[in-house]
Structure formats: structure tokens, C-alpha cells
Amino acid sequence: MTSRRVLFVHAHPDDETINNGATMARYVAEGAAVTLLTCTLGEEGEILVPALAQLAADQADQLGGYRIGELRDAMAALGVTDSRFLGGAGRYRDSGMMGTPANEHPRAFWNADLDEATAHAVAVVRETKPQVVVTYDENGGYGHPDHIQAHRVAMRAVDAAADPGYRPDLGPAWEVAKVYWNAMPRSVVQQGIEAMAAAGDETFFEGVTSADDLPFVVPDDVITAEVDGGAFALHKDAAMRAHPTQILVDGPFFALSNNIGLELAAIEYYRLVRGERGPGGGQHGWEDDLFAGLDL
């Protein structure tokens, strides 16, 4: 078994590339075992390709199946060969945004039995034995119910997987050494907004003039790690373009259906919430490796 192993837990296809694409590609290239666990098919996503509009949830309701293919292509661009869906493809459905009718769907991930969903995740943790797990913060980054639920399932699974008394039928107990939450530091987002303004790209703004206008931005002082995937910027760009129903890529910038533009960053940021912080460097003393401090 590869000595370094990391598990990324995400809500929908495309979340992994936006948050961690460069990190994933870097660790694959360095020989680490990278596993992606996606919790839904993203059936409720808005579609940016007019020719595919009929796939939408209120029409043919085939977007989820289409996004399986998009995710497959994105993982090929990043070099990731171990990509899974929680409980199997289609077990849990995209819940849509908070307060929408999609929240009430009988298969909506937001309504999933947490014990059942946790057991599915524990099985993956115990099989792949990651030293590092990466997921969202308690607000799911920006409040999406599936992101919040993915956070809950991932954190519960880390605890349960380490308990030898929990579901021995799912394999021997495994203790994850470090857990990180994805994070977007305010200073970096502000720089990106200013870069878009300097490029004259007003189409991505939708009234956003400051990083403080965005719900997913966190203060710089909560960041503990920055992973430089600059050598894999083209891999991340290709993976972003593999999700065309959800992501519009325009040069060094990208936007989702909300038309809020961001810079396509090859340096990705994290907040350590479990485990011991390893040595760091640079201006802030942040870790530059998610495995920092581990004796592997």
C-alpha cells in the first residue's frame, strides 16, 4: 500500500476540482494514493450549456447521470483513479439550495439517515486507510445543505472509523491522523477580484466588489496550510473544463451559475481541525504539505 494516502469528501461532482484539483494532481504525481468520495450526483445543478438544458431536474432529470461522465473526465485530467460515490452512484440525491422543494425529495442527501451515511463513509475510510481527510467546514463553505451534510458525514466517519467497537463488519478500525477543511483566505480572494477588475472582466462580478461580500471567505489567520500545485495548473484547468454544465472557464478565471467569478488558483488553502500541525514556512508559517509532521 502506498505510504501516503488522502481522502477527499465532497458533495457534488465539480466541488473536488474547484477546491482541491491542483492538490489532488500534485499528490497523484508524487505517488500518493488519492481517493475521492462524492456524496451525490449533483442532479439539481443549473446547466450552463444551452444544448443540454433538457437534462435539468424539472425536465428529463438526467443531469446526474451526465455529471458522472463529467467527473470521470475531470479525474482523468487530474490522474485520480479512485473515485467513488457514497453508498454507490445515485444512493443520495442532490438536495438543491436551502429552502427549495428539492430538500424534500425522499432521496435528498440533506434528509439522509446520518448513521447509514456514516457507515458508508466508514467503509471507505477503513478500506483506503488515509492519514489525511479533507472536507468542508461546518457551514459547508457557503451554506449549501449537501456541503453541510458532507461535513457531518465525514467528521462522524473519522470518529467512527477509529472506534474498534463500531461496525467490525466494515473492516478493522483506522485512525485518521489529520483532518483539514477547505478554506478560501480573504486576502487571496480579494487579490483575485482585483485581478478580474484589472482585466476588465465585469461579467463575473454580479455586484461583488469585495471579498467580504462572499460567504465562503475566511480570515487569513484561520488558515494553516497552503498546497502549491502550480506545476499542475493545466491539470486543474482541464479538470474544470471537464465540468462544462457547471463551470464557465474564461482564461485564468472561472464562474459558476451564480456568475460570481474567481481566479483559477493552483495554490489551495486549508484549515487543520484534527491532528498535530506540522512544520511550515514562507511568510505565514503555514504548512506546505498536508502530510507535514507525519512519520511516514
ZIKA-V835299 format. One line per field, one symbol per residue. phi: phi as a letter, one per 20 degrees, with the letter a starting at -180 (. if undefined). psi: psi as a letter, one per 40 degrees, with the letter a starting at -180 (. if undefined). burial: b if it has 16 or more other C-alpha atoms within 10 Angstrom, else e. A space follows every 50 residues. Layout:
phi: ???
psi: ???
burial: ???
//
This chain:
phi: .gfdccdddcecgogfffecgffffffgfenfedddddebemfeffdedg fdgffggecfldfgfffgfffgfffffeneddccdfmngnfcdgemfgne gffefgdgfgeffffffffffggffffelffcccbeffemnbnfgfffff gffffffffffeefeekgfeofgbdfebcddgbcfgffffffffffffem eefeelnedbgfedfefcfgfefcbcdedgfcffffgfffffdffdcddc mecbbdfemeecffeedddbcfccnefefcbmfdmfgdbfegneed
psi: hhdhhhhhhidihddddddedddddddddeeihhhhhhdiefdeiihehd eedeeidebefeddddeddddddddddeeheghiiheihediiheaihei dddehdehddeihddddddddddddddefidhhhaiaeefdeehdddddd dddddddddddeheehgeeeiiihhhdhhihiihidddddddddddddef geeedfeheideeheehiideeheihhhfdefddddddddeefdedhhhg beiiiaeeehiihghehiiihhehihhiiaaadeeiieheehehg.
burial: eeebbbbbbbbbbbbbbbbbbbbbbbbbeeebbbbbbbbbbbbbbbbbee eebebbbeeeebbbebbbebbbbbbbbbbbeeeebbbebbbbbbbbeeee ebbeeebbbbbbebeebbbbbbbbbbebbbbbbbbbbbbbbeebbbbbbb bbbbbbbbebbbeeebeeebbbbbbbebbbbbbbbbebbbebbebbeeee eeebbeeeeebeeeebbbeeeebbbbbbbbebbbbbbbbbbbbbbbbbbe eebbbbeebbbbbbbbbbbbbbebeebbebeeeeebbbbbbbeeee
//
